[in-house]
Amino acid sequence: MLLKLAPSPEQSNALLETVHAFNDACNAIAEVAYAEQLANKFELQKLVYADIRKLYGFDSYKRDKSIKPAFRREGAVTYDERVMAFKGLTEVSLLTLQGRVLVPFRIGGYQQARLDSIKGQADLLYRNGIWYLAVTLDVPTPTPMRLLRPWVLTWGLSISPLTARVRRLVVLKLRRRANACTL
């Protein structure tokens, strides 16, 4: 589900700075991985951990997540419960390089009805100058539908859907037999 954020100019700058730093760190890590021909996440983390922390100022959570490189400077940044918290029905607290910011968001009836289903991580998106938060929802698995009402035939006889299906199969089988005998 997509939530449209409405940050102040200062909050927007803090979010943009965080997104840029995160994706710049991902690019730097990708360059090291390519140069060293290294695909092992743990070996790569040992190699770049200290430098990324010093250059970009990420806490340990963001450093660990920056192991997965992204190449667009304004690409999405993943947030989970440790660095994101909803404050009521109108605001979300997000961790930035400048600290936590409380950002208001706008929702319609569809989103409002599902706010209690938000679970897990979210992606912070910046598209055409507008901030969005793509959140995951915990949606229960739907139960298969069954027809409980009996079918009423044209002459007034009521039968269950299962009986109707069995009768159709019997009639189909009889038609096939009849056609086989006439050939």
Residue pairs with C-beta under 8 A, 6 or more apart in sequence:
1 110
1 111
1 114
1 118
1 134
1 135
1 137
2 111
2 132
2 133
2 134
2 135
3 92
3 105
3 106
3 107
3 111
3 132
3 133
3 134
3 135
4 105
4 106
4 107
4 130
4 131
4 132
5 92
5 103
5 104
5 105
5 106
5 130
5 131
5 132
5 133
6 103
6 104
6 105
6 106
6 131
7 15
7 101
7 103
7 104
7 131
11 101
11 103
12 131
14 96
14 97
14 98
14 101
15 94
15 96
15 101
15 103
15 124
15 126
15 131
16 74
16 126
17 96
17 97
17 98
18 77
18 95
18 96
18 97
18 98
19 73
19 74
19 75
19 77
19 124
19 126
20 73
20 74
21 56
21 57
21 58
21 97
22 56
22 58
22 62
22 66
22 70
22 77
23 70
23 71
23 72
23 73
23 74
23 75
23 77
24 56
24 73
25 52
25 55
25 56
25 58
25 63
25 66
26 66
26 68
26 69
26 70
26 71
26 75
27 69
27 70
27 71
28 48
28 51
28 52
28 55
29 44
29 48
29 52
29 66
29 67
29 69
30 69
30 71
32 38
32 44
32 47
32 48
33 39
33 44
33 69
36 44
36 47
38 44
38 47
41 67
44 67
45 63
45 64
45 67
49 63
52 58
52 63
52 66
53 63
56 66
56 97
57 97
58 66
58 97
59 95
61 82
61 83
62 83
65 78
70 76
74 126
76 123
76 124
76 125
76 134
77 123
77 124
78 121
78 122
78 123
78 124
79 94
79 95
79 121
79 122
79 123
79 124
79 133
80 120
80 121
80 122
81 120
81 121
83 94
83 95
84 92
84 93
84 94
84 95
84 122
85 92
85 93
86 92
86 93
86 115
86 118
87 93
87 102
89 107
89 112
89 115
90 104
90 105
91 102
91 103
91 104
91 105
92 102
92 103
92 105
92 133
93 100
93 101
93 102
93 103
94 100
94 101
94 103
94 124
103 131
105 133
107 115
114 137
117 137
117 138
117 139
118 135
118 136
118 137
118 138
119 136
119 137
119 138
120 136
120 138
121 136
122 133
122 134
122 135
122 136
123 133
123 134
124 131
124 132
124 133
125 131
125 132
125 133
125 134
126 132
147 161
150 158
150 159
150 160
150 161
151 158
151 159
151 160
151 161
151 164
152 158
153 159
159 167
